[in-house]
Amino acid sequence: MTSTAGIILAISLMIIMFGLGLSLTTKDFKRIFIYPKAIVIGLTSQIILLPLIAYFIANYFEMSPVISVGIMLLAACPGGATSNLVTFLAKGDLALSISLTAFASILSFITIPIILQFALSTFLNDNQVVSLDIVSIIKQMFVIIILPVGLGMFVNAKATKFARSMDKVVKIASMLIFVLVMVGLIYALRDVFFKYLKQAGLPVIMLNVLTMLVGLVLALAFKLPKKQVVCISIESGIQNGTLAITIATLTLNNAEFAVVPAVYGLLMYATGIIAVMIGRAFIKNVYESPVV
């Protein structure tokens, strides 16, 4: 992809993160003191267990180095607006979902460079080594994540009615841009995309399903309320593919690293629909355990 496409994608991501900020208030960050167990479990599942599972999958399957790095890059990314939407449709704890997305997005400012550097040094050989400027990527993370979220929160605090009216518009606009970029990415990589799709399809589905299961088991083990169980399971398994594609094209300057997030973007809607159906059935039928 061209640098112009990378910039367009970055702007799309900034719009998405601005939209997240429009739905956030300081109460969302105070929630860590109200539901510390749920927040800690959710972040542990996302930030620690998810990359470990991705590393296991990348080593278990015989994949090209590009696909292995793509798997790790995807796992390094936090949840996004999609995870919030799926949580809402599954009748999970939406407030917790938004809080986890916000916390994980802010922490990714630090964790993504670390995980990405590890992936590049582990899976690429000497001829493929990509020089990663940690300071530069941290600056990019700040510009495309922290600033837009902060601006959205500021707008929400100063003009709440306007923020609420713009929230839906921003989300629709960002989704349309993302779809266009996805189409452009697939077209740009049309010669190798379907070869990579064959390699990446099963690993991506495994990553998605296994991380959801791990989040589910963790939340049940700690006897969280069932709405929080559904939320943590979804937040653990649905990643911000837009961010992964942006990093691949803009930071790494290699669209091939974006193939896994692109494949993920195509497949996650199927698993998302299944998660919604299971979550709604779970909320309806499972006994609500008290918070310990």
Secondary structure, DSSP 4 states (H G I P E B T S, - for coil): --HHHHHHHHHHHHHHHHHHHHT--HHHHHHHHHSHHHHHHHHIIIIIIHHHHHHHHHHHS---HHHHHHHHHHHHS---HHHHHHHHHTT--HHHHHHHHHHHHHHHHHHHHHHHHHHHHHHS-TTT-----HHHHHHHHIIIIIHHHHHHHHHHHH-HHHHHHHHHHHHHHHHHHHHHHHHHHHHHTTTTHHHHHHHHHHHHHHHHHHHHHHHHHHHHHTT--HHHHHHHHHHHH---HHHHHHIIIIIS--GGGGHHHHHHHHHHHHHHHHHHHHHHHHHHHS--PPP-
